[in-house]
Amino acid sequence: NVSFKDFMILARQRSEFYNVEMELKNAGIPYVKNKDSGLFLGIECNHWIVLINAILKPDFTGSNRNAFKKAMYTKFFGKKLSEISSSYYDIDSTYEMDLMMKWKELANSHSYAELIDSILVDSKIEEILNSLSDMQSLNIFKQIGDYALNYLLSNKKSNVIKTFKCSCT
């Protein structure tokens, strides 16, 4: 019962890891680099930004409904554009709306550990990114979530989640 997370590769310099990284990619083996400078340059960070932007909206009425729909298009929900365009997402009594409202409440009460955990567990992200080729992306989503949690917990300001959102861009 061994999984990828049970292994660690150490290198003295980043340049030494380049060949190992290429082999891991070619084999479809997920990996996460410690202090990965490109962590916030990928699409995964953009998906986090869209989701956090939606969570920060005061409500989902009027033009704010678009933020909710954009969040549905992220890997956290994995909806297609045709699904988002349907009238189903114009009503408030959906599973996705209930989940977003739960996350808004957790963010407003500064329950950041529960918020990040709920986002990673209750969203569809592990279901959507379940293939071997998607494991790298899933690990990046989780790593950004861990970074966000550490950042949020170490900065006890009331607008800290807004500040985190800006640090991802």
PyMOL commands that place a pseudoatom at each C-alpha (Angstrom):
pseudoatom trace, name=CA, resn=ASN, resi=1, chain=A, elem=C, hetatm=0, pos=[0.000, 0.000, 0.000]
pseudoatom trace, name=CA, resn=VAL, resi=2, chain=A, elem=C, hetatm=0, pos=[2.384, 2.642, -1.245]
pseudoatom trace, name=CA, resn=SER, resi=3, chain=A, elem=C, hetatm=0, pos=[1.327, 5.853, -2.955]
pseudoatom trace, name=CA, resn=PHE, resi=4, chain=A, elem=C, hetatm=0, pos=[3.175, 8.658, -4.718]
pseudoatom trace, name=CA, resn=LYS, resi=5, chain=A, elem=C, hetatm=0, pos=[3.064, 10.849, -1.611]
pseudoatom trace, name=CA, resn=ASP, resi=6, chain=A, elem=C, hetatm=0, pos=[5.249, 8.317, 0.217]
pseudoatom trace, name=CA, resn=PHE, resi=7, chain=A, elem=C, hetatm=0, pos=[8.325, 9.293, -1.821]
pseudoatom trace, name=CA, resn=MET, resi=8, chain=A, elem=C, hetatm=0, pos=[10.657, 12.275, -1.797]
pseudoatom trace, name=CA, resn=ILE, resi=9, chain=A, elem=C, hetatm=0, pos=[13.475, 13.124, -4.182]
pseudoatom trace, name=CA, resn=LEU, resi=10, chain=A, elem=C, hetatm=0, pos=[16.217, 15.397, -2.916]
pseudoatom trace, name=CA, resn=ALA, resi=11, chain=A, elem=C, hetatm=0, pos=[18.597, 17.417, -5.067]
pseudoatom trace, name=CA, resn=ARG, resi=12, chain=A, elem=C, hetatm=0, pos=[21.305, 19.847, -4.048]
pseudoatom trace, name=CA, resn=GLN, resi=13, chain=A, elem=C, hetatm=0, pos=[20.401, 22.296, -6.802]
pseudoatom trace, name=CA, resn=ARG, resi=14, chain=A, elem=C, hetatm=0, pos=[17.322, 22.894, -8.953]
pseudoatom trace, name=CA, resn=SER, resi=15, chain=A, elem=C, hetatm=0, pos=[19.363, 22.219, -12.073]
pseudoatom trace, name=CA, resn=GLU, resi=16, chain=A, elem=C, hetatm=0, pos=[20.023, 18.661, -10.859]
pseudoatom trace, name=CA, resn=PHE, resi=17, chain=A, elem=C, hetatm=0, pos=[16.294, 18.024, -10.675]
pseudoatom trace, name=CA, resn=TYR, resi=18, chain=A, elem=C, hetatm=0, pos=[15.614, 18.937, -14.317]
pseudoatom trace, name=CA, resn=ASN, resi=19, chain=A, elem=C, hetatm=0, pos=[16.322, 15.442, -15.742]
pseudoatom trace, name=CA, resn=VAL, resi=20, chain=A, elem=C, hetatm=0, pos=[14.388, 13.763, -12.932]
pseudoatom trace, name=CA, resn=GLU, resi=21, chain=A, elem=C, hetatm=0, pos=[11.483, 16.119, -13.567]
pseudoatom trace, name=CA, resn=MET, resi=22, chain=A, elem=C, hetatm=0, pos=[11.424, 15.235, -17.264]
pseudoatom trace, name=CA, resn=GLU, resi=23, chain=A, elem=C, hetatm=0, pos=[11.384, 11.501, -16.451]
pseudoatom trace, name=CA, resn=LEU, resi=24, chain=A, elem=C, hetatm=0, pos=[8.556, 11.966, -13.946]
pseudoatom trace, name=CA, resn=LYS, resi=25, chain=A, elem=C, hetatm=0, pos=[6.541, 13.895, -16.533]
pseudoatom trace, name=CA, resn=ASN, resi=26, chain=A, elem=C, hetatm=0, pos=[7.169, 11.300, -19.227]
pseudoatom trace, name=CA, resn=ALA, resi=27, chain=A, elem=C, hetatm=0, pos=[6.074, 8.511, -16.891]
pseudoatom trace, name=CA, resn=GLY, resi=28, chain=A, elem=C, hetatm=0, pos=[2.951, 10.419, -15.800]
pseudoatom trace, name=CA, resn=ILE, resi=29, chain=A, elem=C, hetatm=0, pos=[4.096, 10.446, -12.171]
pseudoatom trace, name=CA, resn=PRO, resi=30, chain=A, elem=C, hetatm=0, pos=[2.771, 13.421, -10.190]
pseudoatom trace, name=CA, resn=TYR, resi=31, chain=A, elem=C, hetatm=0, pos=[5.224, 15.513, -8.221]
pseudoatom trace, name=CA, resn=VAL, resi=32, chain=A, elem=C, hetatm=0, pos=[5.373, 18.770, -6.331]
pseudoatom trace, name=CA, resn=LYS, resi=33, chain=A, elem=C, hetatm=0, pos=[8.512, 20.843, -6.035]
pseudoatom trace, name=CA, resn=ASN, resi=34, chain=A, elem=C, hetatm=0, pos=[9.199, 22.508, -2.719]
pseudoatom trace, name=CA, resn=LYS, resi=35, chain=A, elem=C, hetatm=0, pos=[9.213, 26.273, -3.160]
pseudoatom trace, name=CA, resn=ASP, resi=36, chain=A, elem=C, hetatm=0, pos=[7.993, 25.926, -6.728]
pseudoatom trace, name=CA, resn=SER, resi=37, chain=A, elem=C, hetatm=0, pos=[8.381, 29.415, -8.166]
pseudoatom trace, name=CA, resn=GLY, resi=38, chain=A, elem=C, hetatm=0, pos=[5.883, 28.679, -10.953]
pseudoatom trace, name=CA, resn=LEU, resi=39, chain=A, elem=C, hetatm=0, pos=[3.145, 27.520, -8.594]
pseudoatom trace, name=CA, resn=PHE, resi=40, chain=A, elem=C, hetatm=0, pos=[1.131, 30.705, -9.007]
pseudoatom trace, name=CA, resn=LEU, resi=41, chain=A, elem=C, hetatm=0, pos=[1.649, 31.038, -12.756]
pseudoatom trace, name=CA, resn=GLY, resi=42, chain=A, elem=C, hetatm=0, pos=[-0.498, 28.077, -13.784]
pseudoatom trace, name=CA, resn=ILE, resi=43, chain=A, elem=C, hetatm=0, pos=[-4.153, 27.619, -14.559]
pseudoatom trace, name=CA, resn=GLU, resi=44, chain=A, elem=C, hetatm=0, pos=[-4.737, 26.113, -11.119]
pseudoatom trace, name=CA, resn=CYS, resi=45, chain=A, elem=C, hetatm=0, pos=[-4.101, 29.472, -9.446]
pseudoatom trace, name=CA, resn=ASN, resi=46, chain=A, elem=C, hetatm=0, pos=[-6.502, 31.125, -11.869]
pseudoatom trace, name=CA, resn=HIS, resi=47, chain=A, elem=C, hetatm=0, pos=[-9.193, 28.643, -10.863]
pseudoatom trace, name=CA, resn=TRP, resi=48, chain=A, elem=C, hetatm=0, pos=[-8.549, 29.448, -7.189]
pseudoatom trace, name=CA, resn=ILE, resi=49, chain=A, elem=C, hetatm=0, pos=[-8.834, 33.188, -7.968]
pseudoatom trace, name=CA, resn=VAL, resi=50, chain=A, elem=C, hetatm=0, pos=[-12.163, 32.736, -9.755]
pseudoatom trace, name=CA, resn=LEU, resi=51, chain=A, elem=C, hetatm=0, pos=[-13.517, 30.676, -6.865]
pseudoatom trace, name=CA, resn=ILE, resi=52, chain=A, elem=C, hetatm=0, pos=[-12.315, 33.101, -4.182]
pseudoatom trace, name=CA, resn=ASN, resi=53, chain=A, elem=C, hetatm=0, pos=[-13.689, 36.019, -6.177]
pseudoatom trace, name=CA, resn=ALA, resi=54, chain=A, elem=C, hetatm=0, pos=[-17.115, 34.355, -6.157]
pseudoatom trace, name=CA, resn=ILE, resi=55, chain=A, elem=C, hetatm=0, pos=[-16.893, 33.576, -2.440]
pseudoatom trace, name=CA, resn=LEU, resi=56, chain=A, elem=C, hetatm=0, pos=[-16.141, 37.260, -1.738]
pseudoatom trace, name=CA, resn=LYS, resi=57, chain=A, elem=C, hetatm=0, pos=[-19.263, 38.543, -3.508]
pseudoatom trace, name=CA, resn=PRO, resi=58, chain=A, elem=C, hetatm=0, pos=[-21.853, 39.828, -1.025]
pseudoatom trace, name=CA, resn=ASP, resi=59, chain=A, elem=C, hetatm=0, pos=[-24.572, 37.856, -2.813]
pseudoatom trace, name=CA, resn=PHE, resi=60, chain=A, elem=C, hetatm=0, pos=[-25.269, 36.190, -6.144]
pseudoatom trace, name=CA, resn=THR, resi=61, chain=A, elem=C, hetatm=0, pos=[-27.978, 38.502, -7.440]
pseudoatom trace, name=CA, resn=GLY, resi=62, chain=A, elem=C, hetatm=0, pos=[-27.761, 40.681, -10.532]
pseudoatom trace, name=CA, resn=SER, resi=63, chain=A, elem=C, hetatm=0, pos=[-24.297, 40.918, -12.044]
pseudoatom trace, name=CA, resn=ASN, resi=64, chain=A, elem=C, hetatm=0, pos=[-22.813, 38.941, -9.122]
pseudoatom trace, name=CA, resn=ARG, resi=65, chain=A, elem=C, hetatm=0, pos=[-24.518, 35.861, -10.550]
pseudoatom trace, name=CA, resn=ASN, resi=66, chain=A, elem=C, hetatm=0, pos=[-21.812, 35.832, -13.234]
pseudoatom trace, name=CA, resn=ALA, resi=67, chain=A, elem=C, hetatm=0, pos=[-19.136, 35.290, -10.563]
pseudoatom trace, name=CA, resn=PHE, resi=68, chain=A, elem=C, hetatm=0, pos=[-21.087, 32.249, -9.367]
pseudoatom trace, name=CA, resn=LYS, resi=69, chain=A, elem=C, hetatm=0, pos=[-21.362, 30.916, -12.916]
pseudoatom trace, name=CA, resn=LYS, resi=70, chain=A, elem=C, hetatm=0, pos=[-17.652, 31.485, -13.572]
pseudoatom trace, name=CA, resn=ALA, resi=71, chain=A, elem=C, hetatm=0, pos=[-16.892, 29.442, -10.456]
pseudoatom trace, name=CA, resn=MET, resi=72, chain=A, elem=C, hetatm=0, pos=[-18.995, 26.624, -11.915]
pseudoatom trace, name=CA, resn=TYR, resi=73, chain=A, elem=C, hetatm=0, pos=[-16.642, 26.583, -14.913]
pseudoatom trace, name=CA, resn=THR, resi=74, chain=A, elem=C, hetatm=0, pos=[-13.539, 25.952, -12.751]
pseudoatom trace, name=CA, resn=LYS, resi=75, chain=A, elem=C, hetatm=0, pos=[-12.132, 22.509, -12.042]
pseudoatom trace, name=CA, resn=PHE, resi=76, chain=A, elem=C, hetatm=0, pos=[-13.730, 22.741, -8.591]
pseudoatom trace, name=CA, resn=PHE, resi=77, chain=A, elem=C, hetatm=0, pos=[-17.111, 22.122, -10.228]
pseudoatom trace, name=CA, resn=GLY, resi=78, chain=A, elem=C, hetatm=0, pos=[-16.129, 21.080, -13.744]
pseudoatom trace, name=CA, resn=LYS, resi=79, chain=A, elem=C, hetatm=0, pos=[-19.228, 22.341, -15.497]
pseudoatom trace, name=CA, resn=LYS, resi=80, chain=A, elem=C, hetatm=0, pos=[-19.270, 22.904, -19.242]
pseudoatom trace, name=CA, resn=LEU, resi=81, chain=A, elem=C, hetatm=0, pos=[-20.148, 26.251, -20.754]
pseudoatom trace, name=CA, resn=SER, resi=82, chain=A, elem=C, hetatm=0, pos=[-23.396, 24.822, -22.138]
pseudoatom trace, name=CA, resn=GLU, resi=83, chain=A, elem=C, hetatm=0, pos=[-24.383, 23.697, -18.616]
pseudoatom trace, name=CA, resn=ILE, resi=84, chain=A, elem=C, hetatm=0, pos=[-23.618, 27.075, -17.079]
pseudoatom trace, name=CA, resn=SER, resi=85, chain=A, elem=C, hetatm=0, pos=[-25.679, 28.826, -19.735]
pseudoatom trace, name=CA, resn=SER, resi=86, chain=A, elem=C, hetatm=0, pos=[-28.764, 26.793, -18.864]
pseudoatom trace, name=CA, resn=SER, resi=87, chain=A, elem=C, hetatm=0, pos=[-31.472, 28.229, -16.631]
pseudoatom trace, name=CA, resn=TYR, resi=88, chain=A, elem=C, hetatm=0, pos=[-30.621, 25.619, -13.973]
pseudoatom trace, name=CA, resn=TYR, resi=89, chain=A, elem=C, hetatm=0, pos=[-27.914, 27.909, -12.568]
pseudoatom trace, name=CA, resn=ASP, resi=90, chain=A, elem=C, hetatm=0, pos=[-30.293, 30.866, -12.415]
pseudoatom trace, name=CA, resn=ILE, resi=91, chain=A, elem=C, hetatm=0, pos=[-32.115, 29.317, -9.446]
pseudoatom trace, name=CA, resn=ASP, resi=92, chain=A, elem=C, hetatm=0, pos=[-30.834, 29.394, -5.885]
pseudoatom trace, name=CA, resn=SER, resi=93, chain=A, elem=C, hetatm=0, pos=[-31.799, 25.895, -4.787]
pseudoatom trace, name=CA, resn=THR, resi=94, chain=A, elem=C, hetatm=0, pos=[-28.930, 23.914, -6.308]
pseudoatom trace, name=CA, resn=TYR, resi=95, chain=A, elem=C, hetatm=0, pos=[-26.259, 21.816, -4.638]
pseudoatom trace, name=CA, resn=GLU, resi=96, chain=A, elem=C, hetatm=0, pos=[-23.596, 24.129, -6.040]
pseudoatom trace, name=CA, resn=MET, resi=97, chain=A, elem=C, hetatm=0, pos=[-25.290, 27.250, -4.655]
pseudoatom trace, name=CA, resn=ASP, resi=98, chain=A, elem=C, hetatm=0, pos=[-25.639, 25.611, -1.234]
pseudoatom trace, name=CA, resn=LEU, resi=99, chain=A, elem=C, hetatm=0, pos=[-21.946, 24.770, -1.297]
pseudoatom trace, name=CA, resn=MET, resi=100, chain=A, elem=C, hetatm=0, pos=[-20.954, 28.301, -2.304]
pseudoatom trace, name=CA, resn=MET, resi=101, chain=A, elem=C, hetatm=0, pos=[-23.112, 29.736, 0.478]
pseudoatom trace, name=CA, resn=LYS, resi=102, chain=A, elem=C, hetatm=0, pos=[-21.441, 27.383, 2.961]
pseudoatom trace, name=CA, resn=TRP, resi=103, chain=A, elem=C, hetatm=0, pos=[-18.023, 28.579, 1.778]
pseudoatom trace, name=CA, resn=LYS, resi=104, chain=A, elem=C, hetatm=0, pos=[-19.090, 32.229, 2.032]
pseudoatom trace, name=CA, resn=GLU, resi=105, chain=A, elem=C, hetatm=0, pos=[-20.190, 31.610, 5.608]
pseudoatom trace, name=CA, resn=LEU, resi=106, chain=A, elem=C, hetatm=0, pos=[-16.897, 29.882, 6.486]
pseudoatom trace, name=CA, resn=ALA, resi=107, chain=A, elem=C, hetatm=0, pos=[-14.894, 32.746, 4.935]
pseudoatom trace, name=CA, resn=ASN, resi=108, chain=A, elem=C, hetatm=0, pos=[-16.951, 35.378, 6.754]
pseudoatom trace, name=CA, resn=SER, resi=109, chain=A, elem=C, hetatm=0, pos=[-16.463, 33.579, 10.083]
pseudoatom trace, name=CA, resn=HIS, resi=110, chain=A, elem=C, hetatm=0, pos=[-12.699, 33.251, 9.424]
pseudoatom trace, name=CA, resn=SER, resi=111, chain=A, elem=C, hetatm=0, pos=[-12.938, 29.435, 9.618]
pseudoatom trace, name=CA, resn=TYR, resi=112, chain=A, elem=C, hetatm=0, pos=[-10.160, 29.162, 7.068]
pseudoatom trace, name=CA, resn=ALA, resi=113, chain=A, elem=C, hetatm=0, pos=[-9.018, 25.596, 7.787]
pseudoatom trace, name=CA, resn=GLU, resi=114, chain=A, elem=C, hetatm=0, pos=[-12.561, 24.329, 7.395]
pseudoatom trace, name=CA, resn=LEU, resi=115, chain=A, elem=C, hetatm=0, pos=[-13.047, 26.486, 4.285]
pseudoatom trace, name=CA, resn=ILE, resi=116, chain=A, elem=C, hetatm=0, pos=[-9.988, 25.184, 2.418]
pseudoatom trace, name=CA, resn=ASP, resi=117, chain=A, elem=C, hetatm=0, pos=[-10.716, 21.614, 3.508]
pseudoatom trace, name=CA, resn=SER, resi=118, chain=A, elem=C, hetatm=0, pos=[-14.316, 21.895, 2.353]
pseudoatom trace, name=CA, resn=ILE, resi=119, chain=A, elem=C, hetatm=0, pos=[-13.285, 23.355, -0.988]
pseudoatom trace, name=CA, resn=LEU, resi=120, chain=A, elem=C, hetatm=0, pos=[-10.881, 20.481, -1.645]
pseudoatom trace, name=CA, resn=VAL, resi=121, chain=A, elem=C, hetatm=0, pos=[-13.173, 17.746, -0.282]
pseudoatom trace, name=CA, resn=ASP, resi=122, chain=A, elem=C, hetatm=0, pos=[-16.714, 18.878, -1.107]
pseudoatom trace, name=CA, resn=SER, resi=123, chain=A, elem=C, hetatm=0, pos=[-16.005, 20.207, -4.581]
pseudoatom trace, name=CA, resn=LYS, resi=124, chain=A, elem=C, hetatm=0, pos=[-15.772, 17.848, -7.518]
pseudoatom trace, name=CA, resn=ILE, resi=125, chain=A, elem=C, hetatm=0, pos=[-12.051, 18.467, -8.026]
pseudoatom trace, name=CA, resn=GLU, resi=126, chain=A, elem=C, hetatm=0, pos=[-10.786, 15.009, -7.027]
pseudoatom trace, name=CA, resn=GLU, resi=127, chain=A, elem=C, hetatm=0, pos=[-13.524, 13.408, -9.098]
pseudoatom trace, name=CA, resn=ILE, resi=128, chain=A, elem=C, hetatm=0, pos=[-12.676, 15.566, -12.120]
pseudoatom trace, name=CA, resn=LEU, resi=129, chain=A, elem=C, hetatm=0, pos=[-8.892, 15.214, -11.801]
pseudoatom trace, name=CA, resn=ASN, resi=130, chain=A, elem=C, hetatm=0, pos=[-8.830, 11.473, -11.153]
pseudoatom trace, name=CA, resn=SER, resi=131, chain=A, elem=C, hetatm=0, pos=[-6.652, 10.213, -14.005]
pseudoatom trace, name=CA, resn=LEU, resi=132, chain=A, elem=C, hetatm=0, pos=[-2.946, 9.612, -13.695]
pseudoatom trace, name=CA, resn=SER, resi=133, chain=A, elem=C, hetatm=0, pos=[-2.240, 12.438, -16.124]
pseudoatom trace, name=CA, resn=ASP, resi=134, chain=A, elem=C, hetatm=0, pos=[-4.276, 14.868, -13.960]
pseudoatom trace, name=CA, resn=MET, resi=135, chain=A, elem=C, hetatm=0, pos=[-2.584, 14.009, -10.655]
pseudoatom trace, name=CA, resn=GLN, resi=136, chain=A, elem=C, hetatm=0, pos=[0.042, 16.721, -11.116]
pseudoatom trace, name=CA, resn=SER, resi=137, chain=A, elem=C, hetatm=0, pos=[-2.653, 19.351, -11.505]
pseudoatom trace, name=CA, resn=LEU, resi=138, chain=A, elem=C, hetatm=0, pos=[-4.558, 17.999, -8.497]
pseudoatom trace, name=CA, resn=ASN, resi=139, chain=A, elem=C, hetatm=0, pos=[-1.394, 18.193, -6.405]
pseudoatom trace, name=CA, resn=ILE, resi=140, chain=A, elem=C, hetatm=0, pos=[-0.921, 21.809, -7.469]
pseudoatom trace, name=CA, resn=PHE, resi=141, chain=A, elem=C, hetatm=0, pos=[-4.521, 22.633, -6.464]
pseudoatom trace, name=CA, resn=LYS, resi=142, chain=A, elem=C, hetatm=0, pos=[-3.838, 21.072, -3.065]
pseudoatom trace, name=CA, resn=GLN, resi=143, chain=A, elem=C, hetatm=0, pos=[-0.489, 22.808, -2.694]
pseudoatom trace, name=CA, resn=ILE, resi=144, chain=A, elem=C, hetatm=0, pos=[-2.083, 26.190, -3.404]
pseudoatom trace, name=CA, resn=GLY, resi=145, chain=A, elem=C, hetatm=0, pos=[-4.810, 25.318, -0.886]
pseudoatom trace, name=CA, resn=ASP, resi=146, chain=A, elem=C, hetatm=0, pos=[-2.128, 24.535, 1.723]
pseudoatom trace, name=CA, resn=TYR, resi=147, chain=A, elem=C, hetatm=0, pos=[-0.345, 27.780, 0.909]
pseudoatom trace, name=CA, resn=ALA, resi=148, chain=A, elem=C, hetatm=0, pos=[-3.622, 29.684, 1.196]
pseudoatom trace, name=CA, resn=LEU, resi=149, chain=A, elem=C, hetatm=0, pos=[-4.406, 28.126, 4.553]
pseudoatom trace, name=CA, resn=ASN, resi=150, chain=A, elem=C, hetatm=0, pos=[-0.945, 28.882, 5.949]
pseudoatom trace, name=CA, resn=TYR, resi=151, chain=A, elem=C, hetatm=0, pos=[-1.197, 32.438, 4.670]
pseudoatom trace, name=CA, resn=LEU, resi=152, chain=A, elem=C, hetatm=0, pos=[-4.694, 32.975, 6.036]
pseudoatom trace, name=CA, resn=LEU, resi=153, chain=A, elem=C, hetatm=0, pos=[-3.847, 31.539, 9.445]
pseudoatom trace, name=CA, resn=SER, resi=154, chain=A, elem=C, hetatm=0, pos=[-0.648, 33.559, 9.789]
pseudoatom trace, name=CA, resn=ASN, resi=155, chain=A, elem=C, hetatm=0, pos=[-2.374, 36.832, 8.898]
pseudoatom trace, name=CA, resn=LYS, resi=156, chain=A, elem=C, hetatm=0, pos=[-5.321, 37.440, 11.203]
pseudoatom trace, name=CA, resn=LYS, resi=157, chain=A, elem=C, hetatm=0, pos=[-6.599, 40.533, 9.369]
pseudoatom trace, name=CA, resn=SER, resi=158, chain=A, elem=C, hetatm=0, pos=[-10.281, 40.750, 8.460]
pseudoatom trace, name=CA, resn=ASN, resi=159, chain=A, elem=C, hetatm=0, pos=[-9.531, 41.325, 4.772]
pseudoatom trace, name=CA, resn=VAL, resi=160, chain=A, elem=C, hetatm=0, pos=[-6.827, 38.670, 4.566]
pseudoatom trace, name=CA, resn=ILE, resi=161, chain=A, elem=C, hetatm=0, pos=[-8.670, 36.537, 2.017]
pseudoatom trace, name=CA, resn=LYS, resi=162, chain=A, elem=C, hetatm=0, pos=[-8.810, 39.529, -0.337]
pseudoatom trace, name=CA, resn=THR, resi=163, chain=A, elem=C, hetatm=0, pos=[-5.074, 40.022, 0.147]
pseudoatom trace, name=CA, resn=PHE, resi=164, chain=A, elem=C, hetatm=0, pos=[-4.426, 36.340, -0.617]
pseudoatom trace, name=CA, resn=LYS, resi=165, chain=A, elem=C, hetatm=0, pos=[-6.421, 36.636, -3.806]
pseudoatom trace, name=CA, resn=CYS, resi=166, chain=A, elem=C, hetatm=0, pos=[-4.163, 39.476, -4.931]
pseudoatom trace, name=CA, resn=SER, resi=167, chain=A, elem=C, hetatm=0, pos=[-0.981, 37.563, -4.103]
pseudoatom trace, name=CA, resn=CYS, resi=168, chain=A, elem=C, hetatm=0, pos=[-1.985, 34.816, -6.537]
pseudoatom trace, name=CA, resn=THR, resi=169, chain=A, elem=C, hetatm=0, pos=[-2.148, 37.174, -9.508]
for i in range(1, 169): cmd.bond("trace and resi %d" % i, "trace and resi %d" % (i + 1))
show_as sticks, trace
zoom trace
